[in-house]
Structure formats: C-alpha cells, structure tokens
Amino acid sequence: MINLKDLLYEAWVVSRREGKKKNQLKRFLLGYGSLFVMLGFILLLGGGFDAFVDFSKYGQSYSQFLSAGMMAYFLALFGLQTGSNLVIDREGFGKLFLVAPISRLSILLGTELYLMMGMIHYLIMIIVILLIFDSLTILSVLLILLFCIYVSMFFLSIGIWLSTLFPSIKTANQVLGWVNLLLFFLSGIMFPISAMPKIVQRLFVINPLTYVVDVFRYLMTGQHHYPLIESTIFLVLFGAVSIFLGTYMYDKNLRR
C-alpha cells in the first residue's frame, strides 16, 4: 500500500534533483529566450497570413488559429523530450534509483512536478497571447493550466515508453525526431483539418496530438473541429494507457 505522504515527499525530492541537473541561469535564459522566439514566430507568421488570407469562415484569425496549435505542440514536445531524457539517464544517476527505497511512481511524479515548474514559461506565453487577442479570463487560464498538466503527464509517459523500445539511445533520439515531425504535420497545427483531402483527414484521427490541439484551440479561441466529448474521452483513455505503459516500461528499463 502506497503512503500518500511518502509518495509526495519522494516526488518532491526527485523534482529537486531534476532541477539541479542544469545550470539555473542558463535554464532561465533559455526558457524566456524560447518564449520570445515562439511569440515572434506566431505573430510574424500569423500576422503575415492575416494580411492576405481570409480566414473568417473558420471563425477566427489565422494568428489565433496558429497560436493555439503551436502552444499545444510545444507542450507535447516538452513532455516527449523530458521523458526521453529520463530514459537516457538510466546509465547515470537514475541507476541509483534501483537501490533506493523509492517507488517508480514517485520518480514519474517527481519528473512531472519538475516539468510543471518548467511550464511557467509556456503559461506566461499563453497569457500574453490571450491578452493580445482580448480573450483572457481567469477561468480560461485555470482550465488551460489543468489541461497542460494532464497533457504533459501523458506525453512524458509516451516519451518514456518510446525511448525504451530501442536499445540504442541514438536510435531512440532519431525515432523521436521523426515522431515529432509526424505529430506536427498530422495534427492540424498549421492548417484546418477540414481543408485537407479526405484521405489525409483519416491520418489525423489516429494522432493523439490532433485531439490535444483541438481541445487547446477550444480553450484559447472557442473553436474546435471534433466533438469535444469525443476528444475528451479519447484523451482520457489514451492518457491512462500511456501513463501505465510509461510507468511499466520505465521500471522494466531500470532493471536491465
């Protein structure tokens, strides 16, 4: 039986350890540097398309459409990379977890806590975007924050179990690179799904990021493509399976 107090304490210790792996000043500068780069990309590309593309039939400007999709993608990418780094660490300090009286669930929760601390940059970015488009409300920020925590957790798990499928770290990184590209181009980030050919739309259905982007876009702009109840059910079921697989594969990987 897992003691909740011990579980939370162990998770906090793991998160503190993750935070000490990198130089704090460097992480601060890179975090806010990426924030301004993303904001500039969204405003320049979105503003450029807004100048000559009529996007009104989709109920929003292209800048709003793109910003929600990009924020969902970077959130998923952040989770995948963190999960992959956790597996790569199996030959380093992570190996010591085998002899430590700590549960694997604590390790995952601690890493997720560290991930949430790093998400502050993205939350600031989201607030800035909502302010720009005059759609900022306390409720929208709270819902987006809760959604971000859940999505980051299951993409963290996806990053873990994808990385453990390959014996070579180099191979795992290469595969994750291709996965990132497929997630990006087959999720409706750049262009509306309804504007795609029917055969391509079928590919969007099997991509979990498609539903993340759709719900994220609804929370930020009020627009969505799929029925919200279907997207929510898919994300809950897929997330539960991913978190289970991530925990199981991480435990199995540490015991190699």
N, C-alpha and C positions, 0 to 999 in steps of 0.2 A: 504493500500500500504506500503510495507516494504522499509524503508530508508536504502540504502546500507551502508552508513557511520555509522549509529547507529547499524546496524547488525554486522558489522566488529568490532566495539568498544565493543559491548556486548560479542561477541565471544572471544575477547582478554581478557576481564575481567574473563570470565568463565575459560579460559585456565590457567590464572594466579592462580585462586582459586584451580584448579585441581593440579597444581604444588606444592602448599603449603600444600597439604594433607599429604605428606610423607616427611620424613627427606631427605634433598638433598644429603648429603654424603652417606647415605645408598642406595639411588636410584642410585647414581653414581657408587658405588662399585658393586651393584647387576647387573647393566646394563653391565659394562665392564667385570664382572665376567662371566656372561652368554655368552658374546661374545667369550671368550677364551674357555669355556666349549663346545660351539657349534662347534667352529673351530677345537678343539681337536677331537670331536666325528666324524666330517666329514672326517678329514684327517686320523684318525686311522682306522675307519670302511671302508672308501673308499679305502685307501691305502692297507688295508688287502685284500679286494676283488680284487683290481687291480693286486695283486701278483699272483693270481691263476685262475682268471676268464677272459676269452676272451670276451670283451665287444665291440670289434671293429665293429661288424655288426650293432650296434646301432649308429655308427658314433662319439663316444666319449668314454672317460674312465668312469669307474663306479664312480670315485671320482667326476667328473664333473656332471654326471647324478644325483648323490645323493645330492650334494651341492645345486643345483638349487631347487630341490624338498624340501629340508629341510628349505631353506630360505623362500620359499613360505608358507610352513606350519607354521613356527614361526610367520610370518607376520599375517596370518589369526588368529592364536591363540591369538596373542597380541590384535587384534581387538575384538575378541569374549569376552575376559576377561575384557577389558575396558568397553565394552557395558554392560556386566553383572554387573560390579561394579557400573556403573551409575544407574542401576535399584535398586541395593541393597541400594544405598544412599538415596532412596526415603523416608526412615524414619528418615534421618538425615538432613544435611544442604540442600539437594535437595528439601525438602518440602517447604523451604522458597521461592523457585522459583515461587510458586503459587501466592504469594502476591507481587512479584517483577514485575515491568513493563518491562519484558524481554520476547522475543519470544522463543518458544521451538526450533525453527530452530537455534537460536543463541546458545542455550545450546549444541546442537549436533555439530555445527560448532566449538564451543569453545573446546569441548571434542576432536574433530578430530584434532584441532590445537595442543592440548596437546599430542595427540597420535603421531603426526608428529614430535614433539620435542623429544619424546622418541625413534623414529625410527632412530635417528642418529647412534645408536649402530649397527643397522642392516645394514645401508648404509655403515658404515665402514667395517663391516664384508663382505659385498658383494664386495667392492673394493679390500679387501685383497684376496678374493677368485679369482677374475678376474685377479689380479696380479700374483697369484700362477700359474694359467693356461694360462698366457700370452695372455689374451683376453680383456684387459682393453682399452676402448676408451671413450672419452668424451660423444659421442652420446649414447653409451650403458648405461652409468651411468645416463644420463638425462632421457632416456626412462624408465629405471628401477625405478628411483625416482618417475616419474609421475604415473607409474603403481602401485607402492607401496601406494601412496596417495589415489588413487581410490579404490584399493582393501581393504585397511584398513578402508575406509569410509563405504563400504557396509558390511564388516564383523562386524564392530562396530554396524551397524544397525541390523544385524542378531542376535548379542548377546543381543541387547535390546529387540527385539520382542520375542525371545525365552524365555528370563528370565521373561517377563511379562505374559507369558501363564500360569504360575504356582503361586498360592497364597503364597506358602512357599518358602523362599529363599533357604533352604536346598534342597528341591526337585529340584528347578531350577539348582542349582550347580551340583547335581547328574546327571541330564539330560544333561547338558552341557558337563560333563565329558564323557558320552557315545557318545555324538555328536562329541567330539574331536577325540575319538578313530575311529569312523566310517569315519570321514574326513581323518584321517591319513592313514588308511589301504585301503581305496577305492578311492585313488586319483593318484596313480602311482608315489608316492614319492620314494619308496624303489625299486620297480621293474618295468620294462617296461610293459605297458598295453598290447602290442601285444603278450607278452609272457604268458599272463593269458588265462585260458579257456574262450571260447566264452560266456558262461552263466555269468561268473564273469565280463566280459567286459561290459555287459549291465548295471551292477550296477554302474560302473564308470561314465557312461553317465549322470546319474541323480545327481551326486555330483558336486556342483559348484567349489569346490577346485580343481577338476580334470582339469578344464579349466584354472584356475589360475596357477597351476603348469606347465601346458603345455606351456602357453604364457611366464611365467617366465623362463622356461627352454630354450625357443627360444631366449629370450633377453640375457641370460647368455652364452648359448652354440651354438645357431643357429639351434638346433634340436627341433622337435616337432612331436606329434603323430596325432593330429586332424588338419584339415584345419584351418589356422589362422583366416580367415574371419568368420567361424562358431563359433570359440571360442570367438572372439571379440564381435559378435552380441549377443551371449548368456550372456556374462559378462555385456554388456551394459544394456540389458533388465532385467536381474536378479538383477543387481545393482540398477537400477531405482526402481524396485518393493520393494527391501529390504530397501532402504533409505526412501521410502514413508511409508512403514509399521513401520519402526523404529521410525520415527517422530510421526506418528499417535498413536502407542502403548505407546510411552513414555509420550505423552501429556495425553492420557487416564489414564495411570498408576498414574501420579501425582495427578489426580483429584479424586482418590479413597477415 
